[in-house]
């Protein structure tokens, strides 16, 4: 998913929270695991909360993104997209 700025995430936030992936770049549709995308989208939307106390700490962001990446790698391997 292309998240070029925090404004883009803020605008996409209602869609992300609803699990609506229509905002995903057409060039990657069908090439990602939905759970991986959900995890990445959720941490992105939490990271732009107005209230700083509601934002995740960087360690949590890193852990969530690593998990999303791991899920995505497993998905790609199961689809035969990895060498």
Secondary structure per residue as TSV (DSSP state, phi and psi in degrees):
chain	resnum	aa	ss	phi	psi
A	1	X	-	360.0	134.4
A	2	X	-	-85.5	115.7
A	3	X	-	-119.9	85.3
A	4	X	-	-76.6	-23.3
A	5	X	S	-154.4	165.1
A	6	X	H	-65.8	-29.2
A	7	X	H	-60.5	-40.8
A	8	X	H	-60.7	-40.7
A	9	X	H	-66.9	-43.2
A	10	X	H	-60.6	-44.0
A	11	X	H	-66.5	-34.1
A	12	X	H	-84.3	-13.5
A	13	X	H	-50.0	-47.8
A	14	X	H	-59.6	-37.0
A	15	X	H	-68.7	-43.0
A	16	X	H	-63.2	-44.5
A	17	X	H	-66.0	-28.6
A	18	X	T	-85.3	-4.8
A	19	X	T	76.4	19.0
A	20	X	-	-88.6	112.3
A	21	X	G	-99.3	22.5
A	22	X	G	-63.8	-20.0
A	23	X	G	-82.7	-3.8
A	24	X	S	-68.5	137.4
A	25	X	-	-53.4	129.2
A	26	X	G	-54.7	-32.3
A	27	X	G	-68.2	-16.9
A	28	X	G	-112.8	-2.2
A	29	X	T	-58.3	135.9
A	30	X	T	84.8	-5.5
A	31	X	S	-114.0	20.7
A	32	X	S	-140.0	152.9
A	33	X	-	-81.7	131.4
A	34	X	H	-61.1	-40.4
A	35	X	H	-64.9	-40.0
A	36	X	H	-61.6	-46.5
A	37	X	H	-64.7	-39.9
A	38	X	H	-61.0	-44.2
A	39	X	H	-62.3	-46.1
A	40	X	H	-64.9	-41.5
A	41	X	H	-66.6	-41.0
A	42	X	H	-64.3	-44.9
A	43	X	H	-68.0	-34.1
A	44	X	H	-64.5	-45.0
A	45	X	H	-67.9	-35.5
A	46	X	H	-69.1	-28.4
A	47	X	H	-73.2	-14.0
A	48	X	T	-111.6	19.4
A	49	X	-	-59.1	141.7
A	50	X	S	-63.0	-41.7
A	51	X	S	-82.7	114.1
A	52	X	G	-57.0	-31.5
A	53	X	G	-65.9	-21.3
A	54	X	G	-88.9	-10.7
A	55	X	S	-81.2	146.2
A	56	X	-	-73.7	152.5
A	57	X	-	-76.7	160.0
A	58	X	H	-58.5	-34.6
A	59	X	H	-61.7	-38.4
A	60	X	H	-69.6	-41.7
A	61	X	H	-58.4	-48.5
A	62	X	H	-60.4	-45.9
A	63	X	H	-61.7	-43.7
A	64	X	H	-65.9	-41.5
A	65	X	H	-68.5	-36.6
A	66	X	H	-63.0	-41.6
A	67	X	H	-65.9	-42.6
A	68	X	H	-61.3	-40.9
A	69	X	H	-64.3	-43.2
A	70	X	H	-62.1	-43.3
A	71	X	H	-61.4	-43.4
A	72	X	H	-64.2	-42.1
A	73	X	H	-61.8	-42.0
A	74	X	H	-62.4	-41.6
A	75	X	H	-61.6	-48.1
A	76	X	H	-62.0	-41.2
A	77	X	H	-63.4	-40.8
A	78	X	H	-69.1	-23.4
A	79	X	T	-92.6	-2.7
A	80	X	T	77.5	21.5
A	81	X	-	-89.7	0.3
A	82	X	-	-115.5	148.5
A	83	X	-	-84.0	360.0
